[in-house]
Amino acid sequence: MLEQNNQQQTTQSMNQQPFGGHELFDADEAIGAVVGTLEHFVLYQEHVQDPELTTIMDRQKSFLTQMYNTIINTLTSGQDPAVPTQVYKMELNNQTTYGLSPSAPKTPIQSASELNDECISSAILGHLKGISTHFTTSALEATNPVLRRVFADSIPNTIEMAYEMYLYQNKHQYYQVPQLQQQDMQTIRQSYATVHSGPSH
């Protein structure tokens, strides 16, 4: 009788899902954001003009595909994925050009034939920002420790990809970065001071 009860408890614990409902809703949205991004990579591919942008997109699409597979593997098993979270390394340097240059007013495109590198790189940047937000929410809500870690460890990668796309845009003046006057910048930068981090009494 005792052996039968132990066997029933073991069977019940095996059948229990190692996930909470809330985290599955968040995971579903996060995975949907990755799927949407990968699908847009495919849609944009034939419209890209710049070989450099093609190279970046190919590298990011490949990385996102592996990331997607790792998340799906974790979601279906609840265990460590077969391929752990990788580290994305961009190839652009960290140089930002500051300041604004006059340009023609922008308007939304009206047909797919108007898609250009500025439009495509901007859209991808938006997708990557969205994924980063979804992953952060999912990591904060996850009860399954493996899924939480996979989402948390993936956030730096999506941020790095977004930063790479920003740098590409900035280099081509698609994404311009205004600055404050020198005095205003100094005022903000010097408006805080460090505090002693020893134990309080």
N, CA, C and O of each residue as an XYZ file, in Angstrom:
804
protein
N       0.835     -1.204      0.000
C       0.000      0.000      0.000
C       0.875      1.260      0.000
O       0.616      2.202     -0.749
N       1.922      1.267      0.856
C       2.839      2.400      0.930
C       3.565      2.581     -0.400
O       3.756      3.701     -0.872
N       3.965      1.464     -0.992
C       4.657      1.517     -2.280
C       3.745      2.080     -3.369
O       4.191      2.840     -4.229
N       2.473      1.705     -3.327
C       1.508      2.200     -4.307
C       1.302      3.712     -4.155
O       1.218      4.424     -5.156
N       1.220      4.207     -2.915
C       1.073      5.649     -2.666
C       2.288      6.417     -3.168
O       2.150      7.478     -3.777
N       3.486      5.877     -2.911
C       4.712      6.526     -3.375
C       4.748      6.591     -4.898
O       5.173      7.591     -5.478
N       4.297      5.510     -5.539
C       4.277      5.469     -6.997
C       3.277      6.489     -7.550
O       3.556      7.144     -8.555
N       2.125      6.628     -6.909
C       1.131      7.608     -7.346
C       1.665      9.033     -7.189
O       1.461      9.876     -8.062
N       2.349      9.296     -6.070
C       2.919     10.632     -5.842
C       3.983     10.952     -6.879
O       4.054     12.074     -7.381
N       4.823      9.949     -7.203
C       5.863     10.154     -8.214
C       5.233     10.446     -9.571
O       5.675     11.347    -10.285
N       4.199      9.683     -9.928
C       3.508      9.893    -11.204
C       2.868     11.276    -11.245
O       2.929     11.959    -12.268
N       2.255     11.692    -10.138
C       1.634     13.024    -10.083
C       2.669     14.124    -10.244
O       2.443     15.091    -10.973
N       3.813     13.981     -9.561
C       4.834     15.031     -9.639
C       5.433     15.104    -11.041
O       5.819     16.180    -11.499
N       5.511     13.940    -11.733
C       6.027     13.942    -13.093
C       5.042     14.606    -14.046
O       5.443     15.248    -15.017
N       3.741     14.447    -13.762
C       2.721     15.015    -14.641
C       2.486     16.507    -14.403
O       1.896     17.182    -15.246
N       2.937     17.014    -13.283
C       2.765     18.440    -13.003
C       3.635     19.253    -13.957
O       4.789     18.909    -14.210
N       3.070     20.324    -14.477
C       3.831     21.184    -15.371
C       4.753     22.089    -14.559
O       4.308     22.698    -13.586
N       6.036     22.191    -14.938
C       6.972     23.011    -14.168
C       6.899     24.493    -14.530
O       7.907     25.197    -14.464
N       5.720     24.969    -14.908
C       5.561     26.363    -15.317
C       4.284     26.939    -14.718
O       3.306     26.220    -14.512
N       4.299     28.225    -14.445
C       3.096     28.922    -14.020
C       2.364     29.477    -15.229
O       2.965     29.696    -16.281
N       1.072     29.702    -15.079
C       0.273     30.213    -16.185
C       0.725     31.574    -16.674
O       0.791     31.824    -17.878
N       1.040     32.463    -15.720
C       1.414     33.820    -16.092
C       2.685     33.831    -16.931
O       2.783     34.551    -17.925
N       3.659     33.021    -16.515
C       4.916     33.015    -17.264
C       4.742     32.435    -18.660
O       5.455     32.819    -19.587
N       3.778     31.492    -18.818
C       3.535     30.928    -20.145
C       2.918     31.965    -21.073
O       3.229     31.995    -22.264
N       2.041     32.820    -20.535
C       1.499     33.906    -21.356
C       2.618     34.850    -21.799
O       2.692     35.235    -22.966
N       3.493     35.219    -20.849
C       4.609     36.113    -21.177
C       5.580     35.449    -22.145
O       6.070     36.088    -23.076
N       5.861     34.156    -21.923
C       6.771     33.430    -22.814
C       6.189     33.366    -24.221
O       6.913     33.506    -25.207
N       4.883     33.155    -24.310
C       4.219     33.087    -25.607
C       4.378     34.408    -26.363
O       4.634     34.406    -27.567
N       4.228     35.523    -25.667
C       4.402     36.830    -26.305
C       5.855     37.048    -26.714
O       6.129     37.576    -27.792
N       6.791     36.639    -25.846
C       8.216     36.812    -26.145
C       8.614     35.986    -27.365
O       9.318     36.467    -28.253
N       8.159     34.747    -27.395
C       8.471     33.877    -28.536
C       7.825     34.429    -29.801
O       8.430     34.400    -30.873
N       6.597     34.934    -29.681
C       5.927     35.553    -30.826
C       6.709     36.733    -31.375
O       6.742     36.949    -32.586
N       7.345     37.507    -30.480
C       8.157     38.647    -30.918
C       9.376     38.177    -31.707
O       9.767     38.803    -32.692
N       9.973     37.070    -31.267
C      11.121     36.513    -31.992
C      10.673     35.991    -33.356
O      11.329     36.241    -34.367
N       9.558     35.268    -33.380
C       9.024     34.733    -34.638
C       8.738     35.873    -35.613
O       9.118     35.801    -36.782
N       8.072     36.920    -35.139
C       7.765     38.062    -35.994
C       9.011     38.711    -36.547
O       9.045     39.113    -37.710
N      10.043     38.817    -35.717
C      11.303     39.420    -36.160
C      11.953     38.563    -37.236
O      12.390     39.082    -38.264
N      12.021     37.256    -37.007
C      12.619     36.364    -38.002
C      11.846     36.412    -39.328
O      12.446     36.376    -40.402
N      10.536     36.493    -39.247
C       9.726     36.577    -40.468
C       9.979     37.884    -41.210
O       9.999     37.912    -42.440
N      10.174     38.968    -40.457
C      10.460     40.245    -41.110
C      11.853     40.260    -41.736
O      12.057     40.898    -42.769
N      12.803     39.573    -41.130
C      14.120     39.437    -41.755
C      13.955     38.845    -43.166
O      14.574     39.314    -44.121
N      13.117     37.815    -43.277
C      12.885     37.169    -44.575
C      12.229     38.150    -45.549
O      12.622     38.226    -46.714
N      11.231     38.900    -45.074
C      10.531     39.850    -45.936
C      11.444     40.973    -46.418
O      11.339     41.414    -47.563
N      12.336     41.435    -45.548
C      13.207     42.568    -45.889
C      14.375     42.169    -46.792
O      14.901     42.996    -47.537
N      14.775     40.900    -46.722
C      16.019     40.447    -47.331
C      16.192     40.901    -48.782
O      17.259     41.394    -49.150
N      15.168     40.742    -49.599
C      15.307     41.053    -51.026
C      15.334     42.553    -51.310
O      15.639     42.966    -52.429
N      15.017     43.371    -50.306
C      14.981     44.818    -50.521
C      16.255     45.527    -50.045
O      16.417     46.723    -50.285
N      17.141     44.817    -49.387
C      18.363     45.443    -48.853
C      19.313     45.799    -49.989
O      19.520     45.012    -50.913
N      19.890     47.002    -49.908
C      20.842     47.465    -50.927
C      22.292     47.329    -50.460
O      23.165     46.938    -51.235
N      22.540     47.650    -49.203
C      23.906     47.718    -48.676
C      24.402     46.326    -48.260
O      23.764     45.674    -47.433
N      25.526     45.861    -48.819
C      26.075     44.552    -48.428
C      26.405     44.462    -46.930
O      26.305     43.390    -46.333
N      26.797     45.590    -46.330
C      27.093     45.590    -44.894
C      25.838     45.271    -44.082
O      25.892     44.510    -43.116
N      24.711     45.858    -44.479
C      23.453     45.589    -43.782
C      23.045     44.130    -43.990
O      22.543     43.491    -43.066
N      23.252     43.609    -45.179
C      22.958     42.191    -45.443
C      23.764     41.293    -44.522
O      23.233     40.327    -43.975
N      25.039     41.603    -44.348
C      25.922     40.804    -43.480
C      25.433     40.837    -42.034
O      25.368     39.802    -41.371
N      25.091     42.030    -41.552
C      24.586     42.165    -40.185
C      23.294     41.366    -40.016
O      23.126     40.634    -39.041
N      22.396     41.516    -40.969
C      21.108     40.832    -40.882
C      21.272     39.310    -40.923
O      20.601     38.593    -40.181
N      22.164     38.819    -41.788
C      22.395     37.369    -41.860
C      22.923     36.831    -40.532
O      22.495     35.779    -40.059
N      23.854     37.569    -39.944
C      24.451     37.143    -38.675
C      23.406     37.176    -37.553
O      23.330     36.256    -36.739
N      22.612     38.234    -37.520
C      21.597     38.362    -36.478
C      20.483     37.332    -36.665
O      20.003     36.767    -35.683
N      20.068     37.081    -37.895
C      19.023     36.084    -38.163
C      19.484     34.703    -37.716
O      18.716     33.957    -37.110
N      20.725     34.363    -38.010
C      21.266     33.063    -37.605
C      21.291     32.939    -36.082
O      20.931     31.898    -35.533
N      21.714     33.999    -35.410
C      21.784     33.976    -33.950
C      20.391     33.890    -33.337
O      20.164     33.119    -32.404
N      19.461     34.682    -33.862
C      18.085     34.670    -33.353
C      17.422     33.306    -33.554
O      16.621     32.872    -32.726
N      17.758     32.640    -34.651
C      17.201     31.315    -34.917
C      17.670     30.321    -33.862
O      16.878     29.529    -33.351
N      18.968     30.364    -33.537
C      19.482     29.475    -32.497
C      18.874     29.824    -31.135
O      18.542     28.934    -30.352
N      18.732     31.107    -30.862
C      18.117     31.554    -29.614
C      16.677     31.039    -29.518
O      16.252     30.555    -28.468
N      15.944     31.145    -30.607
C      14.568     30.642    -30.664
C      14.540     29.151    -30.338
O      13.725     28.706    -29.529
N      15.429     28.377    -30.966
C      15.472     26.928    -30.728
C      15.793     26.600    -29.274
O      15.230     25.662    -28.709
N      16.692     27.364    -28.669
C      17.051     27.147    -27.260
C      15.849     27.409    -26.352
O      15.592     26.648    -25.419
N      15.118     28.482    -26.628
C      13.939     28.815    -25.821
C      12.863     27.734    -25.980
O      12.268     27.299    -24.994
N      12.618     27.309    -27.211
C      11.599     26.279    -27.458
C      11.990     24.972    -26.779
O      11.143     24.303    -26.186
N      13.257     24.607    -26.860
C      13.744     23.389    -26.213
C      13.514     23.450    -24.704
O      13.115     22.458    -24.093
N      13.765     24.609    -24.108
C      13.556     24.794    -22.668
C      12.068     24.754    -22.318
O      11.662     24.140    -21.332
N      11.274     25.417    -23.143
C       9.831     25.484    -22.889
C       9.183     24.104    -22.946
O       8.322     23.790    -22.124
N       9.589     23.282    -23.906
C       8.963     21.967    -24.060
C       9.452     20.953    -23.032
O       8.714     20.040    -22.662
N      10.697     21.108    -22.567
C      11.250     20.122    -21.630
C      11.223     20.580    -20.176
O      11.109     19.760    -19.264
N      11.329     21.891    -19.961
C      11.443     22.408    -18.601
C      12.824     22.174    -18.013
O      13.061     22.435    -16.833
N      13.730     21.680    -18.845
C      15.089     21.337    -18.398
C      16.112     22.186    -19.144
O      15.760     23.000    -19.998
N      17.395     21.980    -18.803
C      18.463     22.675    -19.523
C      18.361     22.363    -21.011
O      18.169     21.206    -21.384
N      18.485     23.376    -21.868
C      18.364     23.142    -23.309
C      19.565     22.378    -23.864
O      20.651     22.403    -23.284
N      19.358     21.700    -24.994
C      20.445     20.946    -25.635
C      21.585     21.877    -26.040
O      22.758     21.533    -25.890
N      21.234     23.068    -26.558
C      22.237     24.086    -26.899
C      22.025     25.264    -25.956
O      20.994     25.933    -26.034
N      22.986     25.532    -25.060
C      22.794     26.626    -24.100
C      22.804     27.996    -24.781
O      23.151     28.116    -25.956
N      22.424     29.009    -24.038
C      22.418     30.376    -24.551
C      23.824     30.765    -24.992
O      24.790     30.590    -24.248
N      23.928     31.288    -26.199
C      25.215     31.719    -26.756
C      25.438     33.205    -26.447
O      24.574     33.860    -25.863
N      26.603     33.729    -26.843
C      26.908     35.148    -26.651
C      27.069     35.797    -28.017
O      27.904     35.379    -28.819
N      26.254     36.837    -28.279
C      26.339     37.548    -29.561
C      27.446     38.587    -29.500
O      27.521     39.374    -28.558
N      28.304     38.582    -30.514
C      29.389     39.557    -30.585
C      29.263     40.331    -31.888
O      29.421     39.779    -32.976
N      28.975     41.614    -31.754
C      28.831     42.439    -32.953
C      30.210     42.749    -33.527
O      31.227     42.611    -32.847
N      30.224     43.168    -34.783
C      31.489     43.448    -35.463
C      31.737     44.942    -35.657
O      32.849     45.338    -36.008
N      30.728     45.774    -35.437
C      30.931     47.221    -35.564
C      31.617     47.766    -34.322
O      31.484     47.204    -33.235
N      32.354     48.864    -34.486
C      32.953     49.497    -33.294
C      31.889     50.327    -32.578
O      30.766     50.470    -33.062
N      32.259     50.868    -31.424
C      31.292     51.575    -30.570
C      31.208     53.071    -30.853
O      30.720     53.828    -30.013
N      31.673     53.508    -32.013
C      31.766     54.935    -32.308
C      30.414     55.529    -32.681
O      29.798     55.117    -33.664
N      29.954     56.500    -31.893
C      28.726     57.238    -32.201
C      29.080     58.620    -32.714
O      29.947     59.290    -32.154
N      28.418     59.048    -33.769
C      28.558     60.416    -34.268
C      27.428     61.234    -33.668
O      26.253     60.899    -33.820
N      27.799     62.323    -32.977
C      26.801     63.166    -32.323
C      26.478     64.381    -33.186
O      27.278     64.808    -34.019
N      25.293     64.921    -32.965
C      24.882     66.126    -33.675
C      23.809     65.829    -34.715
O      23.599     64.686    -35.120
N      23.144     66.894    -35.127
C      22.058     66.777    -36.101
C      22.444     67.458    -37.406
O      23.027     68.542    -37.409
N      22.107     66.803    -38.519
C      22.285     67.394    -39.847
C      20.909     67.527    -40.478
O      20.065     66.644    -40.325
N      20.680     68.621    -41.184
C      19.361     68.799    -41.824
C      19.080     67.670    -42.815
O      19.976     67.219    -43.528
N      17.848     67.228    -42.849
C      17.452     66.206    -43.817
C      16.003     66.438    -44.201
O      15.269     67.158    -43.524
N      15.611     65.822    -45.290
C      14.230     65.980    -45.760
C      13.269     65.346    -44.758
O      13.605     64.336    -44.139
N      12.089     65.918    -44.589
C      11.105     65.322    -43.679
C      10.772     63.892    -44.090
O      10.706     63.581    -45.280
N      10.564     63.031    -43.111
C      10.252     61.630    -43.384
C       8.740     61.432    -43.407
O       7.987     62.097    -42.695
N       8.331     60.495    -44.248
C       6.930     60.074    -44.280
C       6.906     58.551    -44.388
O       7.854     57.956    -44.901
N       5.834     57.911    -43.911
C       5.741     56.454    -44.048
C       5.708     56.042    -45.525
O       5.122     56.737    -46.356
N       6.334     54.919    -45.840
C       6.301     54.437    -47.219
C       4.875     54.019    -47.570
O       4.078     53.675    -46.698
N       4.577     54.058    -48.858
C       3.232     53.717    -49.323
C       3.187     52.398    -50.108
O       2.109     51.879    -50.399
N       4.375     51.860    -50.449
C       4.423     50.564    -51.138
C       5.747     49.877    -50.807
O       6.711     50.522    -50.395
N       5.772     48.559    -50.996
C       6.967     47.781    -50.678
C       8.155     48.194    -51.538
O       9.303     48.008    -51.133
N       7.901     48.745    -52.708
C       8.995     49.168    -53.595
C       9.783     50.341    -53.013
O      10.896     50.625    -53.456
N       9.208     51.018    -52.022
C       9.889     52.148    -51.380
C      10.795     51.715    -50.225
O      11.522     52.539    -49.669
N      10.756     50.438    -49.862
C      11.617     49.963    -48.776
C      13.075     50.223    -49.109
O      13.540     49.875    -50.194
N      13.796     50.833    -48.182
C      15.222     51.082    -48.376
C      15.973     50.691    -47.100
O      15.363     50.243    -46.129
N      17.277     50.860    -47.108
C      18.101     50.419    -45.978
C      17.777     51.168    -44.689
O      17.842     50.595    -43.601
N      17.431     52.440    -44.812
C      17.055     53.208    -43.623
C      15.785     52.637    -42.998
O      15.719     52.419    -41.788
N      14.788     52.399    -43.830
C      13.510     51.866    -43.360
C      13.699     50.474    -42.747
O      13.143     50.182    -41.688
N      14.470     49.629    -43.402
C      14.673     48.251    -42.949
C      15.450     48.206    -41.643
O      15.053     47.508    -40.711
N      16.561     48.947    -41.563
C      17.371     48.926    -40.342
C      16.610     49.519    -39.167
O      16.777     49.075    -38.031
N      15.776     50.519    -39.431
C      14.959     51.112    -38.375
C      13.926     50.112    -37.870
O      13.698     50.008    -36.665
N      13.302     49.378    -38.783
C      12.302     48.387    -38.392
C      12.931     47.268    -37.568
O      12.363     46.835    -36.565
N      14.096     46.806    -37.990
C      14.771     45.735    -37.256
C      15.159     46.210    -35.862
O      15.025     45.466    -34.890
N      15.638     47.444    -35.761
C      15.975     48.010    -34.450
C      14.742     47.994    -33.542
O      14.836     47.647    -32.365
N      13.597     48.370    -34.094
C      12.355     48.342    -33.319
C      11.990     46.939    -32.869
O      11.558     46.740    -31.733
N      12.162     45.962    -33.757
C      11.888     44.562    -33.402
C      12.785     44.110    -32.251
O      12.317     43.482    -31.301
N      14.067     44.430    -32.342
C      15.029     43.984    -31.327
C      14.755     44.643    -29.970
O      14.921     44.009    -28.928
N      14.346     45.885    -29.984
C      13.956     46.555    -28.737
C      12.739     45.862    -28.133
O      12.659     45.663    -26.921
N      11.793     45.498    -28.999
C      10.600     44.803    -28.526
C      10.921     43.454    -27.901
O      10.377     43.108    -26.852
N      11.809     42.689    -28.542
C      12.222     41.397    -27.989
C      12.863     41.591    -26.623
O      12.571     40.845    -25.688
N      13.734     42.585    -26.501
C      14.414     42.849    -25.224
C      13.404     43.128    -24.115
O      13.564     42.652    -22.991
N      12.376     43.892    -24.429
C      11.337     44.199    -23.444
C      10.560     42.945    -23.056
O      10.319     42.703    -21.873
N      10.169     42.149    -24.047
C       9.426     40.909    -23.772
C      10.265     39.926    -22.959
O       9.754     39.288    -22.039
N      11.539     39.802    -23.292
C      12.416     38.879    -22.551
C      12.571     39.320    -21.097
O      12.589     38.489    -20.189
N      12.682     40.629    -20.884
C      12.828     41.143    -19.519
C      11.582     40.828    -18.698
O      11.686     40.356    -17.566
N      10.405     41.090    -19.265
C       9.154     40.772    -18.572
C       9.056     39.281    -18.277
O       8.681     38.886    -17.173
N       9.394     38.452    -19.262
C       9.308     36.996    -19.090
C      10.262     36.505    -18.010
O       9.899     35.649    -17.204
N      11.478     37.040    -17.986
C      12.453     36.635    -16.973
C      11.983     37.025    -15.574
O      12.206     36.287    -14.614
N      11.337     38.178    -15.459
C      10.870     38.640    -14.150
C       9.661     37.854    -13.654
O       9.416     37.781    -12.449
N       8.902     37.265    -14.586
C       7.687     36.547    -14.207
C       7.869     35.033    -14.131
O       7.002     34.336    -13.603
N       8.984     34.512    -14.651
C       9.158     33.056    -14.758
C       9.322     32.400    -13.392
O      10.045     32.901    -12.531
N       8.643     31.275    -13.207
C       8.840     30.468    -12.002
C       9.777     29.307    -12.278
O      10.472     28.838    -11.377
N       9.800     28.839    -13.529
C      10.732     27.772    -13.886
C      12.137     28.356    -13.953
O      12.380     29.265    -14.746
N      13.074     27.856    -13.139
C      14.395     28.481    -13.055
C      15.196     28.413    -14.342
O      15.986     29.313    -14.626
N      15.002     27.352    -15.131
C      15.761     27.224    -16.378
C      15.245     28.217    -17.416
O      16.030     28.901    -18.071
N      13.920     28.293    -17.562
C      13.348     29.242    -18.519
C      13.693     30.674    -18.120
O      14.007     31.505    -18.973
N      13.635     30.957    -16.824
C      14.000     32.296    -16.352
C      15.434     32.635    -16.748
O      15.717     33.734    -17.225
N      16.335     31.674    -16.543
C      17.739     31.923    -16.855
C      17.967     32.099    -18.360
O      18.756     32.947    -18.777
N      17.270     31.293    -19.172
C      17.427     31.404    -20.625
C      16.971     32.782    -21.105
O      17.655     33.416    -21.909
N      15.819     33.247    -20.618
C      15.367     34.588    -21.001
C      16.323     35.662    -20.482
O      16.697     36.572    -21.222
N      16.719     35.557    -19.209
C      17.610     36.560    -18.618
C      18.952     36.617    -19.340
O      19.478     37.700    -19.597
N      19.502     35.451    -19.665
C      20.805     35.403    -20.339
C      20.726     35.862    -21.791
O      21.738     36.237    -22.382
N      19.524     35.832    -22.368
C      19.353     36.250    -23.761
C      19.207     37.759    -23.904
O      19.441     38.303    -24.984
N      18.824     38.438    -22.831
C      18.602     39.892    -22.897
C      19.856     40.651    -23.337
O      19.754     41.510    -24.212
N      21.044     40.371    -22.764
C      22.236     41.090    -23.239
C      22.495     40.887    -24.736
O      23.032     41.773    -25.401
N      22.116     39.728    -25.256
C      22.324     39.462    -26.680
C      21.402     40.302    -27.553
O      21.833     40.845    -28.570
N      20.133     40.413    -27.162
C      19.214     41.221    -27.965
C      19.566     42.704    -27.850
O      19.396     43.463    -28.804
N      20.052     43.108    -26.690
C      20.508     44.501    -26.530
C      21.715     44.757    -27.423
O      21.812     45.809    -28.055
N      22.631     43.799    -27.476
C      23.831     43.945    -28.311
C      23.461     44.021    -29.794
O      24.039     44.812    -30.538
N      22.505     43.204    -30.219
C      22.062     43.259    -31.610
C      21.387     44.600    -31.919
O      21.598     45.179    -32.985
N      20.582     45.078    -30.984
C      19.929     46.382    -31.179
C      20.969     47.491    -31.244
O      20.852     48.414    -32.050
N      21.984     47.399    -30.395
C      23.043     48.415    -30.400
C      23.808     48.382    -31.714
O      24.157     49.426    -32.265
N      24.066     47.176    -32.216
C      24.757     47.052    -33.504
C      23.944     47.697    -34.615
O      24.494     48.388    -35.473
N      22.621     47.470    -34.599
C      21.781     48.064    -35.639
C      21.716     49.577    -35.471
O      21.679     50.312    -36.458
N      21.703     50.050    -34.214
C      21.754     51.503    -33.980
C      23.044     52.087    -34.550
O      23.012     53.122    -35.216
N      24.186     51.428    -34.291
C      25.475     51.933    -34.781
C      25.508     51.996    -36.305
O      26.049     52.934    -36.891
N      24.917     50.977    -36.936
C      24.824     50.996    -38.403
C      24.008     52.212    -38.852
O      24.402     52.933    -39.769
N      22.876     52.424    -38.199
C      22.021     53.565    -38.562
C      22.725     54.897    -38.318
O      22.658     55.809    -39.142
N      23.393     54.992    -37.188
C      24.079     56.236    -36.847
C      25.185     56.540    -37.856
O      25.366     57.690    -38.257
N      25.917     55.513    -38.260
C      27.018     55.684    -39.218
C      26.505     56.247    -40.546
O      27.208     57.001    -41.220
N      25.285     55.879    -40.914
C      24.712     56.331    -42.186
C      23.763     57.512    -42.013
O      23.033     57.876    -42.935
N      23.780     58.106    -40.820
C      22.959     59.282    -40.491
C      21.467     58.991    -40.555
O      20.666     59.906    -40.747
N      21.088     57.729    -40.397
C      19.676     57.390    -40.297
C      19.172     57.653    -38.879
O      18.001     57.968    -38.670
N      20.074     57.518    -37.918
C      19.738     57.699    -36.497
C      20.707     58.751    -35.954
O      21.851     58.442    -35.619
N      20.233     59.999    -35.872
C      21.097     61.081    -35.407
C      20.900     61.302    -33.911
O      19.807     61.112    -33.378
N      21.969     61.704    -33.254
C      21.956     61.838    -31.796
C      22.234     63.290    -31.408
O      23.377     63.741    -31.479
N      21.198     64.021    -30.998
C      21.433     65.398    -30.561
C      22.128     65.425    -29.205
O      22.066     64.457    -28.448
N      22.782     66.526    -28.908
C      23.412     66.716    -27.600
C      22.917     68.008    -26.964
O      22.459     68.925    -27.647
N      23.020     68.057    -25.642
C      22.716     69.288    -24.922
C      23.904     70.236    -25.009
O      24.997     69.837    -25.412
N      23.690     71.475    -24.635
C      24.825     72.393    -24.533
C      25.788     71.870    -23.475
O      25.388     71.207    -22.518
N      27.066     72.184    -23.668
C      28.118     71.669    -22.791
C      27.825     71.938    -21.311
O      27.994     71.060    -20.465
N      27.385     73.158    -21.014
C      27.107     73.533    -19.627
C      25.972     72.695    -19.043
O      26.039     72.279    -17.887
N      24.919     72.443    -19.847
C      23.801     71.633    -19.371
C      24.217     70.188    -19.134
O      23.789     69.560    -18.165
N      25.049     69.670    -20.019
C      25.539     68.297    -19.836
C      26.355     68.178    -18.556
O      26.201     67.225    -17.792
N      27.214     69.146    -18.337
C      28.046     69.123    -17.124
C      27.186     69.229    -15.866
O      27.453     68.566    -14.864
N      26.155     70.066    -15.929
C      25.270     70.226    -14.771
C      24.606     68.898    -14.413
O      24.555     68.520    -13.243
N      24.096     68.192    -15.424
C      23.442     66.901    -15.173
C      24.453     65.872    -14.693
O      24.185     65.136    -13.743
N      25.611     65.814    -15.339
C      26.610     64.797    -14.991
C      27.173     64.992    -13.589
O      27.623     64.038    -12.954
N      27.146     66.235    -13.109
C      27.707     66.513    -11.786
C      26.628     66.709    -10.722
O      26.906     67.228     -9.641
N      25.399     66.294    -11.029
C      24.306     66.530    -10.087
C      24.152     65.421     -9.052
O      23.263     65.491     -8.204
N      25.002     64.403     -9.107
C      24.978     63.318     -8.123
C      26.374     63.092     -7.571
O      27.374     63.375     -8.229
N      26.422     62.579     -6.354
C      27.702     62.246     -5.730
C      27.632     60.822     -5.183
O      26.550     60.324     -4.872
N      28.768     60.180     -5.069
C      28.807     58.815     -4.535
C      28.489     58.829     -3.044
O      28.593     59.866     -2.389
N      28.104     57.683     -2.519
C      27.771     57.553     -1.128
C      28.571     56.400     -0.541
O      28.852     55.430     -1.246
N      28.938     56.480      0.713
C      29.700     55.436      1.372
C      28.846     54.171      1.439
O      27.681     54.231      1.834
N      29.416     53.027      1.058
C      28.625     51.800      0.962
C      28.847     50.839      2.137
O      28.500     49.661      2.049
N      29.423     51.339      3.228
C      29.655     50.491      4.390
C      28.370     50.158      5.124
O      27.309     50.679      4.780
N      28.449     49.299      6.130
C      27.246     48.912      6.890
C      26.661     50.095      7.647
O      27.394     50.932      8.174
N      25.330     50.156      7.695
C      24.672     51.231      8.443
C      24.574     50.850      9.915
O      24.522     49.669     10.257
N      24.548     51.855     10.779
C      24.494     51.605     12.254
C      23.217     52.183     12.825
O      22.978     52.083     14.028
